């Protein structure tokens, strides 16, 4: 089945700010095709990539599908057109931290971001700084990542069989997170820690990724309250955060009829091959 879309003039949604995280390009569980549909259906003034966009931990030469490459091509295309793209580093792409403060045109690479949105200070960072395994047992974090990737792959195979038999898709990892007390406790501690630090700094909003739990909720601490937001992921939830006309909302691809209409109105095609790109290079240099 063909995978790639060649764009045609289709109206796009204008969005002031879009935050996506935990895409995990290069990992088996990444829904790059769906992300590409979403990105092509919007026109953001600013796009924040809040960590774990490329999964360097899981990267292997023999697995980097064309759909994953097309997401990168689309992002570089946005930068070339002048869209502000801020890449915030995460744990799965921690190698990028060696190049923090790199700026090129409308692109910026940072560890954290502070924005003023309609007079409200908004603090955005990935969130792995609160993960104790990243500080003291990185091997354990990497091992957990491999196990999670295997669980997602197994889940995909099970869902393929289940849907063929007329059943509904299920999410193993979501059931585990919601049923295991330690997982629920970890998520709650993560959110409360982020909120507590944001309140102490006088911020109105704190935006994270990392834990693959899309949410918008107000958290009250003894020092005050803060709006906590998490952009979710593109492995299970296929979610993002959108800020437009002074309002935040959680975007869910599975509920987005518009993006699906945009995809169905587009033709599908492969990206250029190595030979085609080299021929274009030769033509550009006007070589005989």
FENVENFEN-V777074 format. One record per backbone hydrogen bond with DSSP energy under -0.5 kcal/mol. CO is the residue of the C=O (numbers start at 1). NH is the residue of the N-H. Records with the same first field share a line. If there is no record, write none. Layout:
CO->NH / NH
This chain:
4->269
5->7
6->267
8->10
13->43
15->45
16->46
17->243
18->48
19->241
20->50
22->234
24->27
25->55
27->30
30->32
31->35
32->36
33->37
34->38
35->39
36->40
37->41
38->41
39->42
41->13
43->15
45->84
46->18
47->49 / 86
48->20 / 50
49->51 / 88
51->22
52->23 / 24
53->25
54->56
55->59
56->59
60->63
63->60
65->68 / 69
66->70
67->71
68->72
69->73
70->74
71->75
72->76
73->77
74->78
75->79
76->80
77->81
78->83
79->82
84->47
85->87 / 108
86->49 / 88
87->110
88->51
91->94
92->56 / 57
93->96
94->97
95->98
96->99
97->100
99->102
102->109
104->107
106->85
107->104
108->87 / 110
109->101
110->89
111->126
113->124
115->117 / 122
116->118
117->120
119->121
120->117
121->123 / 204 / 205
122->115 / 124
123->207
124->113
126->209
127->130
128->131
130->132
131->134 / 135
132->136
133->137
137->140 / 141
138->142
139->143
140->144
141->145
142->146
143->147
144->148
145->149
146->150
147->151
148->152
149->153
150->154
151->155
152->156
153->157
154->158
155->159
156->160
157->161
158->162
159->163
160->164
161->165
162->167
163->166
170->172
171->175
172->176
173->177
174->178
175->179
176->180
179->181
180->184
181->185
182->186
183->187
184->188
185->189
186->190
187->191
188->192
189->193
190->194
191->195
192->196
193->197
194->198
195->199
196->200
197->201
198->203
199->202
204->227
205->123
206->229
207->125
208->231
209->211
215->230
217->228
219->226
221->224
224->221
226->219 / 228
227->206
228->217
229->208
230->215
233->239
234->31
238->253
240->251
241->19
242->249
243->17
244->247
247->244
249->242 / 251
251->240
252->255
253->256
255->257
256->260
257->261
258->262
259->263
260->264
261->265
263->266
267->6
273->277
274->278
275->279
276->280
277->281
278->282
279->283
280->284
281->285
282->287
283->286
